[in-house]
Amino acid sequence: MSVTQLSDSAQNYLKIIFSLNEWSDEAVSPTVIAEKAGVKLSTVSGAMSKLRQQGLLNHAPYGAVSLTALGREYAVSMVRRHRLIETFLVQMLGYRWDQVHEEAEQLEHAVSDFMVQRIDELLGYPTRDPHGDPIPTAEGAISFPAATLLAQAKPGQKVRVERISDADSELLQYFSENGIIVGAQLNIATGEPFSDTLEVTANGEPTVIRLGARATEAVWVSPLDSTD
């Protein structure tokens, strides 16, 4: 069965559950799902019961929520749709990376499997979306970059930006204005004492950018060799 045969609501919940666990090992609870979806906890509880009956997720009362093998298959299909659409909007229609998430949220439910395939072909089978998130293949394979949070980087390190969360459009605009985009190279320095900030320079530019926790916990990086 194609994921298009599920309701829009079911598609959303499966994608949300997958995304909550994609870059975190923390257990996914109905409360967290409700916050992410912007709905009441009672609404999520009812939806989780229906999805469990359909064999798409595991959820014991008051326990964590996890996807079954079938549920994960559908979730990955939705993630693929979403990220290919975001990539199409940026590469072919000139959208900014801070504009595409909400647009893709609408379009991902409307396009057919055939259109998703054609978009993939047109774009040359991209492996990452504009924010650095991996795009699953048509077979459901996902290749994650070896990356950690910028917040965990050490002073003196040189790193490459691998992924930036798309959850905050204003933060994405700030990053873009300061050259902090996927593929950018950052030099790490310590911020002012007791300021809880990290200082970085991007792409060899001399301008020092001071980043607080809101920023450093939205960026994933990989270390660079001294020769890079």
Secondary structure, DSSP 8 states (H G I E B T S, - for coil): --GGGS-HHHHHHHHHHHHHHHS--S-B-HHHHHHHHTS-HHHHHHHHHHHHHTTSEEE-TTS-EEE-HHHHHHHHHHHHHHHHHHHHHHHHH---TTTHHHHHHHHTTTS-HHHHHHHHHHTT--SB-TTS-B---TT--------EEGGG--TT-EEEEEEE--S-HHHHHHHHHTT--TT-EEEEEE-STTS--EEEEETT-S--EEE-HHHHTSEEEEE--TT-
